[in-house]
């Protein structure tokens, strides 16, 4: 448990997870955007 407490309080880990979360959000948006436009072009 001490390892998890250390990781939870480490700002470097927080910034890394925050950056990955933002990157995954941007990737998910682009996947949605391209799939939506591909489906609209088929109609």
N, C-alpha and C positions, 0 to 999 in steps of 0.2 A: 504494500500500500504506500510505502514511502516513495517509491518510484513514481506512482501515479500522482501523488501530492506534489512532488518536485516538478513533474511535467506540466501539471495544471497551473503552477505558479510561475513558470518560466516564460518570460515575455517573448523569447525567440520562438518557442513552440507555439505560442498563441498567434504570433504573426504568421508563422508558417501555415497553421491550420486555417487561419482567416484568409490568407492568400489563396490557398487551395480551394476553399469554399467559394470565393469570388470567381476563380477561374472555372470551377465546375458550373456555377450559375451562368456564366457567359457562354460556355460550351452548350449547356442545355438550351439556352435561348436561341443560339444559332441552329441547333438541330431542329428545334420547333419551327424556326423561321424558314429554313430550307424545305422541310417536309411540307409545310403549309403552302409554300409557293409552287412546289412541284405538283401537289394535288390540284391546285387551282389551274395550272397550265394544262393538265390532262382533261379538264372539263370543257 
